[in-house]
């Protein structure tokens, strides 16, 4: 659930005056504590007012409503009240806005321009460097049901032999085969660690990402499970793979995708769920939102308001029979009734689409326990104790209860101390820390994963 990091429950409030041309996309790069985060402000002009949204491409969050947008005498002022974000900058003749981004007591220089910005290349200490002491091969396989070709990397302890293998399954949001986020490549680190331990690894670009084909924007969790099933079919054609020792390791959304696949296939020897959701989507997102907002210092009053707004819209979606125009109108009218008549049509569209895109509509209604109940192979479920996106205790209990209720007693759950959603050693668990932490993957977590897998394939 690596990709829902900033809050976006506020509505736009109009600016009072217009100055020189300011509308359009403005791009900047935040640099703080070793972290680089691209920021995009989209500024609109409607009749006698300005409005704006903010995107955070690296956090895979788009359309965050800006509460206040003002532009006067070449000075741009933006505020996202509930996230505690403000920006103030001056537009010069070279079409550069020089200013400062403030959040959580931090004041960070941030210049904006019309040009798309590029991040500095960061080399993480855990990231393996070529040449690797094992065999790797670029591969491709087809999901024939959806006519999607998935491209990936197969790592084997040696070029020749017969090895157990795991398929790595990424979390929500369009991910490449390394599950790359904020300068980290957790799947590259995990694949390297497992391969050195004698376990083959297949990791692949999500449909529509990297070298894989397909339309990611229309895909749901169920569609991604078909891609993993296609990966299993492909591995069974390889002579280097021990077909009786194929396992699945999924992170976040991938942690429930592996349960879906294992519940429908006898080819899966075991699964590892890394912060895989055990709660229905609407319940998880409400809890996630509350924990992250509280960690960000947002007032309890605003947290309750946010919970009221989103629990209401989620209820509408849960009670719907299809994601059609009627539902879109109902959701739009709901947001307008909650957020006020000053909300523009553009703002309502952004907010409605954020909860009604195909992936979100499916995720909100999907109960992972139905998948875990069907799993008959051994299950390892891990969470970090400081995970704010998939809270550890309630989540692990839900997974364990579901597996046991299906008659499968081969389930192990562990709450790993002081680790966040990406299994990094951390201070607060806040998603804002991810990029600032030098560590990509806790060695303790890596050893837990590899040790358990080795015990299954020995």
Sine and cosine of phi, psi and omega as CSV:
sin_phi,cos_phi,sin_psi,cos_psi,sin_omega,cos_omega
0.00,0.00,0.54,0.84,-0.15,-0.99
-0.91,0.42,-0.12,0.99,-0.20,-0.98
-0.97,-0.25,-0.03,1.00,-0.09,-1.00
-0.94,-0.34,0.97,0.26,-0.22,-0.98
-0.98,-0.18,-0.68,0.74,-0.03,-1.00
-0.99,-0.10,0.45,-0.89,-0.02,-1.00
-0.99,0.13,0.57,-0.82,0.03,-1.00
-0.58,-0.82,0.83,0.56,-0.01,-1.00
-0.98,-0.20,-0.18,0.98,-0.03,-1.00
-0.97,0.24,0.30,-0.95,0.06,-1.00
-0.94,-0.35,0.33,-0.94,0.01,-1.00
-0.96,0.28,0.61,-0.79,0.16,-0.99
-0.87,-0.49,0.71,-0.70,-0.16,-0.99
-0.93,0.36,0.48,-0.88,0.17,-0.98
-0.99,0.12,0.28,-0.96,-0.13,-0.99
-0.99,-0.12,-0.44,0.90,-0.10,-0.99
-0.70,-0.71,0.30,-0.95,0.07,-1.00
-0.89,-0.46,0.60,-0.80,0.09,-1.00
-0.83,-0.56,-0.71,-0.70,0.01,-1.00
-0.95,0.31,0.13,-0.99,-0.10,-1.00
-0.88,0.48,0.85,-0.53,-0.03,-1.00
-0.77,-0.64,-0.19,0.98,-0.09,-1.00
-0.93,0.37,0.41,-0.91,0.03,-1.00
0.91,-0.41,-0.25,-0.97,-0.04,-1.00
-1.00,-0.02,0.70,-0.72,0.10,-0.99
-0.81,-0.59,0.82,-0.57,-0.14,-0.99
-0.94,-0.34,0.66,-0.75,0.06,-1.00
-0.54,-0.84,0.19,-0.98,-0.01,-1.00
-0.77,-0.64,0.92,-0.39,0.07,-1.00
-0.99,0.16,0.75,-0.66,0.06,-1.00
-0.82,-0.58,0.90,-0.43,0.00,-1.00
-0.44,-0.90,0.76,-0.65,0.06,-1.00
0.77,0.63,0.70,0.71,0.03,-1.00
0.98,0.20,0.02,1.00,-0.03,-1.00
-0.98,-0.21,0.62,-0.78,0.09,-1.00
-0.84,-0.54,0.86,-0.52,-0.02,-1.00
-0.77,-0.64,0.86,-0.51,0.06,-1.00
-0.96,0.27,0.69,-0.72,0.02,-1.00
-0.84,-0.55,0.70,-0.71,0.05,-1.00
-0.79,-0.61,0.84,-0.55,0.13,-0.99
-0.98,-0.21,0.80,-0.60,0.04,-1.00
-0.96,-0.29,0.91,-0.41,-0.09,-1.00
-0.95,-0.32,0.77,-0.64,-0.06,-1.00
-0.88,-0.47,0.41,-0.91,0.06,-1.00
-0.83,-0.55,0.86,-0.52,0.03,-1.00
-0.78,-0.63,0.91,-0.41,-0.01,-1.00
0.79,0.61,-0.96,-0.30,-0.10,-1.00
-0.94,-0.34,0.42,0.91,-0.03,-1.00
-0.56,-0.83,0.30,-0.95,0.14,-0.99
-0.96,-0.28,0.48,-0.88,0.18,-0.98
-0.60,-0.80,0.20,-0.98,-0.07,-1.00
-0.39,-0.92,0.33,-0.94,0.20,-0.98
-0.75,-0.67,0.31,-0.95,0.04,-1.00
-0.84,-0.54,0.67,-0.74,0.11,-0.99
-0.92,-0.39,0.54,-0.84,0.14,-0.99
-0.80,-0.60,0.99,0.11,-0.12,-0.99
-0.82,0.57,-0.60,0.80,-0.05,-1.00
-0.95,0.30,-0.41,0.91,0.05,-1.00
-0.99,-0.13,0.03,1.00,0.06,-1.00
0.86,0.52,0.66,0.75,0.04,-1.00
-0.83,-0.56,0.79,-0.61,-0.03,-1.00
-0.78,-0.63,0.43,-0.90,0.14,-0.99
0.96,0.29,0.50,0.86,0.05,-1.00
-0.93,0.36,0.87,-0.49,-0.04,-1.00
-0.91,0.41,0.72,-0.69,0.08,-1.00
-1.00,-0.01,0.80,-0.59,-0.09,-1.00
-0.92,0.40,-0.74,0.67,-0.04,-1.00
-0.76,-0.65,0.74,-0.67,0.05,-1.00
-0.79,-0.62,0.86,-0.51,0.00,-1.00
-0.69,-0.72,0.65,-0.76,0.05,-1.00
-0.61,-0.79,0.91,-0.41,-0.05,-1.00
-0.47,-0.88,0.69,-0.72,0.01,-1.00
0.80,0.59,0.67,0.74,0.05,-1.00
0.94,0.33,0.12,0.99,-0.01,-1.00
-0.96,-0.28,0.83,-0.56,0.04,-1.00
-0.98,-0.18,0.78,-0.62,0.06,-1.00
-0.82,-0.58,0.79,-0.61,-0.01,-1.00
-0.77,-0.64,0.57,-0.82,0.06,-1.00
-0.60,-0.80,0.76,-0.65,0.19,-0.98
-0.93,-0.38,1.00,-0.05,-0.24,-0.97
-0.85,0.53,-0.78,0.63,-0.14,-0.99
-0.94,0.34,-0.35,0.94,0.06,-1.00
-1.00,-0.09,-0.01,1.00,0.01,-1.00
0.93,0.38,0.50,0.87,-0.06,-1.00
-0.96,-0.28,0.73,-0.69,0.18,-0.98
-0.71,-0.70,0.48,-0.88,0.09,-1.00
-0.65,-0.76,0.70,-0.72,0.09,-1.00
-0.66,-0.75,0.79,-0.61,-0.01,-1.00
-0.48,-0.88,0.31,-0.95,-0.03,-1.00
-0.92,-0.39,0.78,-0.62,0.02,-1.00
-0.99,0.11,0.82,-0.57,0.02,-1.00
-0.97,-0.23,-0.01,-1.00,-0.09,-1.00
-0.93,0.37,-0.31,0.95,0.01,-1.00
-1.00,0.01,0.20,0.98,-0.02,-1.00
0.87,0.49,0.65,0.76,0.13,-0.99
-0.87,-0.49,0.74,-0.68,0.08,-1.00
-0.98,-0.20,0.90,-0.43,0.00,-1.00
-0.99,-0.16,0.85,-0.52,-0.08,-1.00
-0.28,-0.96,-0.28,-0.96,-0.06,-1.00
-0.72,-0.70,0.66,-0.75,0.04,-1.00
-0.96,-0.27,0.80,-0.60,-0.03,-1.00
-0.85,-0.52,0.71,-0.70,0.09,-1.00
-0.31,-0.95,0.69,-0.73,0.07,-1.00
0.82,0.57,0.60,0.80,0.02,-1.00
0.99,0.12,-0.05,1.00,0.02,-1.00
-0.99,-0.14,0.66,-0.75,0.03,-1.00
-0.89,-0.46,0.94,-0.33,-0.13,-0.99
-0.87,-0.49,0.78,-0.63,0.06,-1.00
-0.89,0.46,0.75,-0.67,0.01,-1.00
-0.56,-0.83,0.92,-0.39,0.08,-1.00
-0.99,-0.14,0.61,-0.79,-0.02,-1.00
-0.89,-0.46,0.59,-0.81,0.05,-1.00
-0.57,-0.82,0.15,-0.99,0.04,-1.00
-0.97,0.25,-0.33,0.94,-0.07,-1.00
-0.98,0.18,0.60,-0.80,0.09,-1.00
-0.93,0.36,0.78,-0.63,-0.06,-1.00
-1.00,-0.02,0.45,-0.89,0.06,-1.00
-0.89,-0.46,0.62,-0.78,0.01,-1.00
-0.98,0.18,0.49,-0.87,0.12,-0.99
-0.93,0.38,0.57,-0.82,0.02,-1.00
-0.97,0.26,0.80,-0.60,0.00,-1.00
-0.91,-0.41,0.74,-0.68,0.07,-1.00
-0.97,-0.24,0.91,-0.42,0.01,-1.00
-1.00,0.08,0.59,-0.81,-0.10,-1.00
-0.87,0.50,-0.57,0.82,-0.04,-1.00
-0.99,0.13,-0.19,0.98,-0.09,-1.00
-0.94,0.33,0.86,-0.50,-0.05,-1.00
-0.92,0.40,0.55,-0.84,0.01,-1.00
-0.90,-0.43,0.61,-0.79,0.05,-1.00
-0.95,0.32,0.47,-0.88,0.03,1.00
-0.98,0.19,0.65,-0.76,0.02,-1.00
-0.99,0.15,0.49,-0.87,0.03,-1.00
-0.99,0.10,0.55,0.83,0.00,-1.00
-0.41,-0.91,0.10,-0.99,-0.08,-1.00
-1.00,-0.06,0.70,-0.71,0.10,-1.00
-0.78,-0.63,0.49,-0.87,-0.03,-1.00
-0.54,-0.84,0.74,-0.67,0.14,-0.99
-0.97,0.26,0.77,-0.63,-0.07,-1.00
-0.75,-0.66,0.23,-0.97,0.09,-1.00
-0.53,-0.85,0.59,-0.81,0.04,-1.00
-0.56,-0.83,0.27,-0.96,-0.15,-0.99
-0.89,-0.46,0.72,-0.69,0.25,-0.97
-1.00,0.04,0.99,-0.14,-0.12,-0.99
-0.95,0.32,-0.36,0.93,0.02,-1.00
-0.92,0.40,-0.70,0.71,-0.05,-1.00
-0.96,-0.27,0.09,1.00,-0.01,-1.00
0.82,0.57,0.76,0.66,0.00,-1.00
-0.89,-0.46,0.73,-0.69,0.06,-1.00
-0.97,-0.24,0.85,-0.53,-0.02,-1.00
-0.98,-0.20,0.76,-0.65,0.01,-1.00
-0.95,-0.30,0.64,-0.77,-0.04,-1.00
-0.35,-0.94,-0.24,-0.97,0.01,-1.00
-0.79,-0.61,0.77,-0.64,0.09,-1.00
-0.96,-0.27,0.84,-0.54,0.04,-1.00
-0.94,-0.34,0.76,-0.65,0.01,-1.00
-0.79,-0.62,0.58,-0.82,0.01,-1.00
-0.82,0.57,-0.58,0.82,0.07,-1.00
-0.55,-0.83,0.32,-0.95,-0.02,-1.00
-0.92,0.40,-0.62,0.79,0.00,-1.00
-0.94,-0.33,0.58,-0.82,0.03,-1.00
0.63,-0.78,-0.18,-0.98,0.01,-1.00
-0.66,-0.75,0.92,-0.40,-0.23,-0.97
-0.80,-0.60,0.49,-0.87,0.22,-0.98
-0.92,0.39,0.40,-0.92,-0.07,-1.00
-0.57,-0.82,0.52,-0.85,0.13,-0.99
-0.86,-0.51,0.50,-0.86,0.14,-0.99
-0.96,-0.27,0.80,-0.60,0.04,-1.00
-1.00,0.00,0.75,-0.67,-0.08,-1.00
-0.85,-0.52,0.85,-0.52,-0.14,-0.99
-0.98,0.20,0.21,-0.98,0.04,-1.00
-1.00,0.10,-0.16,-0.99,-0.09,-1.00
-0.92,0.40,0.41,-0.91,-0.07,-1.00
1.00,-0.02,0.42,-0.91,-0.03,-1.00
-0.93,0.35,0.90,-0.44,-0.10,-0.99
-0.85,-0.52,0.57,-0.82,0.16,-0.99
-1.00,0.05,-0.01,-1.00,-0.12,-0.99
-0.90,0.44,-0.33,0.94,0.03,-1.00
-1.00,-0.06,0.04,1.00,-0.11,-0.99
0.77,0.64,0.71,0.70,-0.14,-0.99
-0.93,0.37,0.75,-0.66,0.05,-1.00
-0.42,-0.91,0.75,-0.67,0.10,-1.00
0.77,0.63,0.68,0.73,0.05,-1.00
0.99,0.14,-0.02,1.00,0.02,-1.00
-0.97,-0.26,0.51,-0.86,0.05,-1.00
-0.78,-0.62,0.96,0.29,-0.11,-0.99
-0.86,0.51,-0.58,0.81,-0.02,-1.00
-0.96,0.28,-0.48,0.88,0.09,-1.00
-0.92,0.40,-0.69,0.72,0.01,-1.00
-0.91,0.42,-0.70,0.72,0.00,-1.00
-0.91,0.40,-0.68,0.73,0.01,-1.00
-0.88,0.47,-0.67,0.74,0.02,-1.00
-0.88,0.47,-0.70,0.71,-0.04,-1.00
-0.90,0.44,-0.72,0.69,-0.04,-1.00
-0.93,0.36,-0.64,0.77,-0.03,-1.00
-0.90,0.43,-0.63,0.77,0.05,-1.00
-0.90,0.43,-0.37,0.93,0.03,-1.00
-1.00,0.02,0.00,1.00,0.04,-1.00
0.99,-0.14,0.23,0.97,-0.03,-1.00
-0.93,-0.37,0.83,-0.56,0.07,-1.00
-0.93,0.36,0.45,-0.89,-0.03,-1.00
-0.66,-0.75,0.75,-0.66,0.16,-0.99
-0.91,-0.41,0.85,-0.53,0.10,-0.99
-0.79,-0.61,0.57,-0.82,-0.10,-0.99
-0.58,-0.81,0.41,-0.91,0.05,-1.00
-0.93,0.37,0.69,-0.72,0.12,-0.99
-0.84,0.54,0.43,-0.90,0.08,-1.00
-0.82,0.58,0.74,-0.67,-0.01,-1.00
0.99,0.10,-0.08,1.00,0.02,-1.00
-0.93,-0.36,0.44,-0.90,0.04,-1.00
0.80,0.60,-0.82,-0.57,-0.03,-1.00
-0.99,-0.17,0.13,0.99,0.03,-1.00
-1.00,0.08,0.53,-0.85,0.02,-1.00
-1.00,-0.05,0.04,-1.00,0.05,-1.00
0.95,-0.30,0.26,-0.97,-0.03,-1.00
-0.96,-0.27,0.97,-0.24,-0.03,-1.00
-0.91,0.42,-0.58,0.81,-0.14,-0.99
-0.90,0.44,-0.36,0.93,-0.03,-1.00
-0.97,-0.23,0.04,1.00,-0.11,-0.99
-1.00,-0.03,0.50,-0.87,0.05,-1.00
-0.87,-0.49,0.05,-1.00,0.06,-1.00
-0.83,0.56,-0.63,0.78,0.01,-1.00
-0.90,0.44,-0.62,0.79,0.02,-1.00
-0.92,0.40,-0.67,0.75,0.00,-1.00
-0.90,0.43,-0.52,0.86,0.05,-1.00
-0.91,0.42,-0.54,0.84,0.06,-1.00
-0.92,0.40,-0.56,0.83,0.04,-1.00
-0.91,0.42,-0.63,0.77,0.02,-1.00
-0.93,0.36,-0.63,0.77,0.06,-1.00
-0.86,0.50,-0.61,0.79,0.05,-1.00
-0.91,0.41,-0.57,0.82,0.05,-1.00
-0.90,0.43,-0.63,0.78,0.03,-1.00
-0.90,0.44,-0.71,0.70,0.02,-1.00
-0.85,0.52,-0.68,0.73,0.01,-1.00
-0.89,0.46,-0.73,0.69,-0.04,-1.00
-0.87,0.49,-0.53,0.85,0.00,-1.00
-0.93,0.37,-0.23,0.97,0.05,-1.00
-1.00,0.02,-0.16,0.99,-0.07,-1.00
-1.00,-0.05,0.80,-0.60,-0.03,-1.00
-0.93,0.36,-0.34,0.94,-0.02,-1.00
-0.98,0.19,-0.17,0.99,-0.11,-0.99
-0.99,-0.17,0.76,-0.66,0.14,-0.99
-0.98,0.21,0.96,-0.29,-0.13,-0.99
-0.93,0.37,-0.24,0.97,0.04,-1.00
-1.00,-0.05,0.01,1.00,-0.06,-1.00
-0.72,-0.69,0.78,0.62,0.07,-1.00
-0.99,-0.16,0.84,-0.55,0.00,-1.00
-0.85,-0.52,0.24,-0.97,0.01,-1.00
-0.83,-0.56,0.72,-0.69,0.08,-1.00
-0.82,-0.57,0.92,-0.38,-0.05,-1.00
-0.87,-0.49,0.66,-0.75,0.03,-1.00
-0.96,-0.27,0.71,-0.70,0.04,-1.00
0.83,0.56,-0.87,-0.50,0.04,-1.00
-0.82,0.57,-0.58,0.82,0.03,-1.00
-0.87,0.49,-0.42,0.91,0.01,-1.00
-0.95,0.30,-0.32,0.95,0.12,-0.99
-0.98,-0.19,-0.43,0.90,0.11,-0.99
-0.87,0.50,-0.65,0.76,-0.01,-1.00
-0.91,0.42,-0.51,0.86,0.06,-1.00
-0.94,0.35,-0.62,0.78,0.05,-1.00
-0.87,0.49,-0.74,0.68,-0.03,-1.00
-0.91,0.41,-0.72,0.69,-0.03,-1.00
-0.90,0.43,-0.56,0.83,0.00,-1.00
-0.94,0.34,-0.33,0.94,-0.03,-1.00
-0.95,-0.31,0.06,1.00,-0.11,-0.99
-0.66,-0.75,0.63,-0.78,0.08,-1.00
-1.00,-0.05,0.01,1.00,-0.04,-1.00
-1.00,0.09,-0.15,0.99,-0.08,-1.00
-1.00,-0.08,0.83,-0.56,-0.07,-1.00
-0.99,0.11,-0.49,0.87,-0.02,-1.00
-0.18,-0.98,0.29,-0.96,0.11,-0.99
-0.69,-0.72,0.51,-0.86,0.10,-1.00
-0.85,-0.53,0.85,-0.52,0.01,-1.00
-0.96,-0.26,0.92,-0.38,0.01,-1.00
-0.99,-0.15,0.99,-0.14,-0.06,-1.00
0.85,0.53,0.56,0.83,0.05,-1.00
-0.96,0.27,0.72,-0.69,-0.07,-1.00
-0.88,0.48,0.68,-0.73,0.13,-0.99
-0.91,-0.42,-0.06,1.00,-0.01,-1.00
-0.96,-0.28,0.50,-0.87,0.07,-1.00
-0.84,0.53,0.54,-0.84,-0.15,-0.99
-0.79,0.61,-0.71,0.70,-0.04,-1.00
-0.90,0.44,-0.65,0.76,0.00,-1.00
-0.92,0.40,-0.66,0.75,-0.01,-1.00
-0.91,0.42,-0.71,0.70,-0.05,-1.00
-0.92,0.39,-0.58,0.82,0.06,-1.00
-0.91,0.42,-0.69,0.73,0.01,-1.00
-0.92,0.39,-0.68,0.73,0.03,-1.00
-0.86,0.51,-0.74,0.67,-0.01,-1.00
-0.86,0.51,-0.71,0.70,-0.03,-1.00
-0.88,0.47,-0.72,0.69,-0.05,-1.00
-0.92,0.40,-0.67,0.74,-0.02,-1.00
-0.93,0.36,-0.68,0.74,0.02,-1.00
-0.88,0.47,-0.65,0.76,0.01,-1.00
-0.91,0.40,-0.65,0.76,0.02,-1.00
-0.91,0.41,-0.51,0.86,0.02,-1.00
-0.97,0.23,-0.12,0.99,0.03,-1.00
1.00,0.01,0.21,0.98,0.03,-1.00
-0.94,0.33,0.61,-0.79,-0.09,-1.00
-0.90,0.44,0.45,-0.89,0.01,-1.00
-0.89,0.46,-0.53,0.85,0.03,-1.00
-0.89,0.46,-0.71,0.70,0.00,-1.00
-0.93,0.36,-0.57,0.82,0.04,-1.00
-0.89,0.46,-0.68,0.73,0.02,-1.00
-0.91,0.41,-0.62,0.78,0.04,-1.00
-0.89,0.46,-0.71,0.71,0.01,-1.00
-0.88,0.48,-0.70,0.71,0.00,-1.00
-0.88,0.47,-0.64,0.76,0.01,-1.00
-0.89,0.46,-0.72,0.70,-0.02,-1.00
-0.89,0.45,-0.76,0.64,-0.12,-0.99
-0.98,0.18,-0.51,0.86,0.09,-1.00
-0.91,0.41,-0.55,0.84,0.04,-1.00
-0.92,0.39,-0.71,0.70,-0.03,-1.00
-0.95,0.32,-0.56,0.83,0.05,-1.00
-0.90,0.43,-0.59,0.81,0.03,-1.00
-0.89,0.45,-0.65,0.76,0.05,-1.00
-0.86,0.50,-0.69,0.72,-0.03,-1.00
-0.92,0.38,-0.67,0.75,0.01,-1.00
-0.89,0.46,-0.54,0.84,-0.03,-1.00
-1.00,0.05,-0.06,1.00,-0.02,-1.00
-0.98,0.19,0.34,-0.94,0.04,-1.00
-0.96,-0.26,-0.33,0.94,0.05,-1.00
-0.34,-0.94,0.42,-0.91,0.00,-1.00
-1.00,0.01,0.98,0.19,-0.11,-0.99
-0.86,-0.51,-0.10,-1.00,-0.03,-1.00
-0.89,0.45,-0.56,0.83,0.03,-1.00
-0.88,0.48,-0.68,0.73,0.01,-1.00
-0.92,0.40,-0.66,0.75,0.01,-1.00
-0.86,0.51,-0.67,0.75,0.02,-1.00
-0.91,0.41,-0.67,0.74,-0.01,-1.00
-0.90,0.45,-0.68,0.73,0.01,-1.00
-0.92,0.39,-0.68,0.73,0.01,-1.00
-0.88,0.48,-0.69,0.72,0.02,-1.00
-0.90,0.43,-0.59,0.81,0.03,-1.00
-0.89,0.45,-0.76,0.65,0.01,-1.00
-0.86,0.52,-0.66,0.75,-0.01,-1.00
-0.90,0.43,-0.62,0.78,0.01,-1.00
-0.93,0.37,-0.52,0.86,-0.03,-1.00
-0.99,0.10,-0.55,0.83,-0.17,-0.99
-0.96,-0.28,-0.13,0.99,0.12,-0.99
0.96,-0.28,0.38,-0.92,-0.08,-1.00
-0.95,0.30,-0.25,0.97,0.01,-1.00
-0.97,0.24,-0.18,0.98,0.02,-1.00
-0.92,0.40,0.80,-0.60,-0.05,-1.00
-0.99,0.17,0.25,-0.97,0.04,-1.00
-0.88,0.47,-0.62,0.79,0.03,-1.00
-0.88,0.47,-0.67,0.74,0.00,-1.00
-0.91,0.42,-0.68,0.73,0.02,-1.00
-0.89,0.45,-0.62,0.79,0.03,-1.00
-0.90,0.45,-0.71,0.70,-0.01,-1.00
-0.87,0.49,-0.72,0.69,-0.05,-1.00
-0.94,0.35,-0.62,0.79,0.02,-1.00
-0.92,0.39,-0.68,0.73,-0.01,-1.00
-0.91,0.42,-0.48,0.87,-0.02,-1.00
-0.91,0.41,-0.41,0.91,0.00,-1.00
-0.94,-0.35,-0.09,1.00,-0.06,-1.00
-0.88,-0.48,0.09,1.00,0.10,-1.00
-0.91,0.41,0.40,-0.92,-0.12,-0.99
-0.80,0.61,-0.69,0.73,-0.02,-1.00
-0.89,0.45,-0.75,0.66,-0.06,-1.00
-0.91,0.41,-0.66,0.75,0.01,-1.00
-0.85,0.53,-0.70,0.71,0.01,-1.00
-0.93,0.38,-0.72,0.69,-0.10,-1.00
-0.89,0.46,-0.68,0.74,-0.01,-1.00
-0.86,0.50,-0.56,0.83,-0.09,-1.00
-1.00,-0.06,-0.21,0.98,-0.11,-0.99
-1.00,0.08,0.75,-0.66,0.05,-1.00
-0.96,-0.27,0.95,-0.30,-0.05,-1.00
-0.86,0.51,-0.42,0.91,-0.03,-1.00
-0.88,0.48,-0.48,0.88,0.03,-1.00
-0.91,0.42,-0.53,0.85,0.03,-1.00
-0.98,0.20,-0.71,0.70,-0.04,-1.00
-0.91,0.42,-0.49,0.87,0.03,-1.00
-0.89,0.45,-0.44,0.90,-0.06,-1.00
-1.00,0.01,-0.15,0.99,-0.06,-1.00
-0.98,0.22,0.81,-0.58,-0.02,-1.00
-0.94,-0.34,-0.20,0.98,0.01,-1.00
-1.00,0.03,0.20,-0.98,0.03,-1.00
-0.86,0.51,0.60,-0.80,-0.04,-1.00
-0.79,-0.61,0.76,-0.64,0.19,-0.98
-0.91,-0.42,0.84,-0.54,0.03,-1.00
-0.88,-0.47,0.86,-0.51,0.00,-1.00
-0.89,-0.46,0.58,-0.82,0.15,-0.99
-0.65,-0.76,0.44,-0.90,0.17,-0.99
-1.00,0.01,0.64,-0.77,-0.07,-1.00
-0.91,0.42,-0.36,0.93,-0.01,-1.00
-0.96,-0.28,0.34,0.94,0.04,-1.00
-0.94,0.33,0.88,-0.47,0.03,-1.00
-1.00,-0.08,-0.21,0.98,-0.03,-1.00
-1.00,0.00,-0.62,0.79,0.10,-0.99
-0.75,-0.66,1.00,0.08,-0.13,-0.99
-0.83,0.56,0.75,-0.66,-0.25,-0.97
-0.89,0.47,-0.85,0.52,-0.19,-0.98
-0.88,0.47,-0.79,0.62,-0.03,-1.00
-0.91,0.41,-0.56,0.83,-0.04,-1.00
-0.95,0.30,-0.73,0.68,-0.02,-1.00
-0.89,0.46,-0.61,0.80,0.02,-1.00
-0.91,0.42,-0.63,0.78,0.01,-1.00
-0.91,0.42,-0.67,0.74,0.01,-1.00
-0.91,0.42,-0.74,0.67,-0.04,-1.00
-0.88,0.47,-0.70,0.71,0.00,-1.00
-0.88,0.48,-0.66,0.75,-0.02,-1.00
-0.91,0.41,-0.72,0.70,-0.01,-1.00
-0.89,0.46,-0.72,0.69,-0.01,-1.00
-0.90,0.44,-0.61,0.79,-0.03,-1.00
-0.92,0.40,-0.34,0.94,0.06,-1.00
-1.00,0.05,0.05,1.00,0.03,-1.00
1.00,-0.01,0.14,0.99,-0.01,-1.00
-0.98,-0.19,0.92,-0.38,-0.01,-1.00
-1.00,-0.05,-0.01,1.00,-0.05,-1.00
-1.00,0.00,0.89,0.45,-0.01,-1.00
-0.77,-0.63,0.73,-0.68,0.03,-1.00
-0.82,-0.57,0.78,-0.63,0.06,-1.00
-0.84,-0.54,0.61,-0.79,0.02,-1.00
-0.62,-0.79,0.72,-0.69,0.08,-1.00
-0.98,-0.22,0.96,-0.30,-0.11,-0.99
-1.00,0.04,0.85,-0.53,-0.11,-0.99
-0.88,0.48,0.66,-0.75,0.20,-0.98
0.90,0.44,0.40,0.92,0.06,-1.00
-0.94,-0.33,0.52,-0.85,-0.01,-1.00
-0.99,-0.10,-0.27,-0.96,-0.07,-1.00
-0.90,0.43,-0.46,0.89,0.02,-1.00
-0.99,-0.16,0.24,0.97,0.05,-1.00
0.87,0.49,0.64,0.77,0.16,-0.99
-0.98,-0.17,0.56,-0.83,0.15,-0.99
-0.94,0.35,0.77,-0.64,-0.17,-0.98
-0.58,-0.81,0.11,-0.99,0.04,-1.00
-0.99,-0.11,-0.75,0.66,-0.12,-0.99
-0.90,-0.44,-0.39,0.92,-0.10,-1.00
1.00,0.04,-0.05,1.00,-0.01,-1.00
-0.89,0.45,0.68,-0.73,0.08,-1.00
-0.85,0.53,-0.41,0.91,0.01,-1.00
-0.92,0.40,-0.29,0.96,0.00,-1.00
-0.99,0.12,-0.36,0.93,-0.20,-0.98
-0.75,0.66,-0.80,0.60,-0.07,-1.00
-0.96,0.29,-0.44,0.90,-0.05,-1.00
-0.98,0.20,-0.37,0.93,-0.01,-1.00
-0.98,0.21,0.77,-0.63,-0.01,-1.00
-0.93,0.36,-0.61,0.79,-0.03,-1.00
-0.93,0.37,0.69,-0.73,0.05,-1.00
-1.00,-0.05,-0.63,0.77,-0.08,-1.00
-0.50,-0.87,0.83,-0.55,-0.03,-1.00
-0.85,0.53,0.77,-0.64,0.07,-1.00
-0.85,0.53,-0.53,0.85,0.04,-1.00
-0.90,0.44,-0.69,0.72,0.02,-1.00
-0.92,0.40,-0.66,0.75,0.02,-1.00
-0.86,0.51,-0.67,0.75,-0.01,-1.00
-0.94,0.33,-0.60,0.80,0.06,-1.00
-0.87,0.50,-0.72,0.70,-0.03,-1.00
-0.91,0.42,-0.79,0.61,-0.08,-1.00
-0.92,0.39,-0.66,0.75,-0.01,-1.00
-0.88,0.47,-0.67,0.74,0.00,-1.00
-0.93,0.38,-0.68,0.74,0.01,-1.00
-0.88,0.47,-0.69,0.72,0.00,-1.00
-0.87,0.49,-0.57,0.82,0.02,-1.00
-0.94,0.35,-0.40,0.92,0.01,-1.00
-0.99,0.11,-0.46,0.89,-0.13,-0.99
-0.96,-0.29,0.03,1.00,-0.06,-1.00
-0.92,0.38,0.00,0.00,0.00,0.00
